[in-house]
Amino acid sequence: MRRLAAQIEHELQSRGQTHCAIYENELTRVWPLNEKDREAKIAQFAKEYGFRLRHYKGGLCAIFDKPPRSKRAE
């Protein structure tokens, strides 16, 4: 999971992107497609690493960004 978090962080910082899409082939390395509560687990991962899950489409991708500054301090 740390590698995935580092990849997202790299995309957001080095390229000046406001969001980062992680596609299914990468997501299934951590969360199999048939995993129970998969979206909730991905959202929890995002929160633990300081990201926000903005969009999730099972079988396609998850889009992450950084929460607004006011929410980061919470």
C-alpha positions in Angstrom: 0.0 0.0 0.0 2.9 2.3 0.7 4.0 2.0 -2.9 0.6 2.9 -4.2 0.5 5.9 -1.8 3.9 7.0 -3.0 2.8 6.7 -6.6 -0.3 8.9 -6.0 1.8 11.4 -4.1 4.4 11.5 -6.9 1.7 12.1 -9.5 0.1 14.9 -7.4 3.4 16.7 -6.6 5.7 16.2 -9.5 3.3 16.8 -12.3 1.2 19.5 -10.6 -1.9 17.5 -11.1 -5.0 18.1 -9.0 -6.0 14.4 -9.2 -4.5 11.0 -9.9 -6.3 8.1 -11.6 -5.3 4.6 -10.5 -6.6 2.0 -12.9 -8.0 -1.4 -12.2 -4.8 -3.4 -13.0 -3.1 -1.6 -10.2 -6.0 -1.6 -7.7 -6.4 -5.4 -7.9 -2.9 -5.9 -6.6 -4.1 -4.6 -3.3 -7.9 -5.1 -3.4 -9.3 -8.0 -5.5 -12.4 -7.2 -7.6 -14.5 -9.6 -5.5 -13.4 -8.2 -2.1 -16.2 -7.3 0.2 -16.6 -3.6 0.9 -13.9 -2.8 -1.6 -14.8 0.8 -2.2 -14.9 1.5 1.5 -11.4 -0.1 1.9 -10.0 2.1 -0.9 -11.6 5.2 0.7 -10.0 4.2 4.1 -6.6 3.8 2.4 -7.0 7.2 0.9 -7.8 8.8 4.3 -4.9 7.0 6.0 -2.4 8.3 3.5 -3.8 11.9 3.4 -5.8 11.6 0.1 -9.4 11.6 -0.7 -11.2 9.1 -2.9 -13.0 11.4 -5.4 -14.5 8.8 -7.7 -14.6 5.0 -7.9 -15.8 2.9 -10.8 -15.4 -0.8 -10.1 -13.6 -2.5 -13.0 -12.2 0.8 -14.3 -10.4 3.1 -11.8 -10.2 5.1 -8.6 -9.5 8.9 -8.7 -7.7 10.4 -5.8 -6.9 14.0 -4.8 -5.8 15.9 -1.7 -8.6 17.2 0.5 -9.0 20.9 0.9 -6.6 22.5 3.4 -9.4 23.1 6.0 -10.2 19.4 6.1 -6.5 18.2 6.3 -6.1 19.6 9.8 -9.0 17.6 11.2 
